[in-house]
Amino acid sequence: MAKIRIKQVRSKIGRPESQKRTMDALGFRKMNHVIEHEATPQILGMVKKVKHLLEVEEIK
């Protein structure tokens, strides 16, 4: 399965609670935190929900 590298580039302060929980579920703790995940449909759906806060890169 493909992997994606996700970086938090915008703060979750002032965002709706559901978006904050999604960011926590993805594993983000602070700004500029970089995480690698498998590109499963569940992860891609979570990323799509908060894409305005993230920078996404596909790893080959």
KAVENLIN-V379275 format. One record per pair of residues at least 4 apart in sequence whose ideal C-beta (glycine too) atoms are under 7 Angstrom apart, sorted by sequence separation. I is the first residue (numbers start at 1). J is the second residue. If there is no record, write none. Layout:
i=I j=J
i=I j=J
This chain:
i=15 j=19
i=17 j=21
i=18 j=22
i=19 j=23
i=20 j=24
i=21 j=25
i=22 j=26
i=24 j=28
i=29 j=33
i=39 j=43
i=40 j=44
i=41 j=45
i=42 j=46
i=43 j=47
i=44 j=48
i=45 j=49
i=47 j=51
i=50 j=54
i=15 j=20
i=23 j=28
i=28 j=33
i=38 j=43
i=39 j=44
i=37 j=43
i=12 j=19
i=28 j=35
i=47 j=54
i=12 j=20
i=27 j=35
i=26 j=35
i=47 j=56
i=12 j=23
i=6 j=26
i=8 j=28
i=11 j=31
i=26 j=46
i=25 j=46
i=8 j=31
i=36 j=59
i=8 j=32
i=22 j=46
i=7 j=32
i=8 j=33
i=7 j=34
i=22 j=49
i=23 j=50
i=22 j=50
i=5 j=34
i=6 j=35
i=19 j=49
i=23 j=53
i=5 j=36
i=6 j=37
i=19 j=50
i=3 j=36
i=4 j=37
i=3 j=37
i=3 j=38
i=4 j=39
i=3 j=39
i=1 j=38
i=2 j=39
i=1 j=39
i=1 j=40
i=6 j=47
i=12 j=53
i=10 j=52
i=10 j=53
i=9 j=53
i=8 j=53
i=9 j=54
i=8 j=54
i=9 j=55
i=7 j=54
i=6 j=54
i=7 j=55
i=6 j=56
i=4 j=56
i=5 j=57
i=4 j=57
i=4 j=58
i=5 j=59
i=4 j=59
i=2 j=58
i=3 j=59
